[in-house]
Amino acid sequence: MGTQDAISKKELEYSEQYRTKVNQYVEKQHPIVRGLHRVLQGLSLLCLANAAICFGVALYYTFLWAMTGGFTSLGAATYLPNAWVNFGLSMSLVVFPWGLDSMLMRAFPAVIFPVAWYRSYKPLPFMTGVGAFFAGLGIMCAGAPGAAHFIGLASQVIQKLF
């Protein structure tokens, strides 16, 4: 039990050191950059909520398909493939604000990443500058298909509403 407690204490210490480094770096940034960082954190939470909703819809259509026995017997079940594609692309969309935040802050990984909540048995690396910008660009490019898909999906929803 003593070894487990020592490891947990060390993990928490590394996580706290990482958060301290990031917070010191964020405090040095211009207030507009800090404000945009907070906006991107909020956008990231909205994207996570969107992914959870898309997952629920996909599970609903899967359940509907399983209970009816096929795609053609029930009109609504034909939405099943689209529902799973929407879920996959919503997960892609989740990383889009993470990449934008890294590019904006020129810090990788920024607090917006899940690594900020991760406990590690070794120190978490933190880089700044041009390398962090390009790391954020790569992450943002990974989220670009989801962003492009959901812009089209949102325009379809708006057209159906009005």
ABEGO torsion letter per residue (X at the ends): XAAAAAAAAAAAAAAAAAAAAAAAAAAABBAAAAAAAAAAAAAAAAAAAAAAAAAAAAAAAAAAAAAAGEAAABAAAAAAAAAAAAAAAAAAAAAAAAAAAAAAAGBOBBAABAAAABBBABBBBBBBEAAAAAAAAAAAAAAAAAAAAAAAAAAAAAAAAX
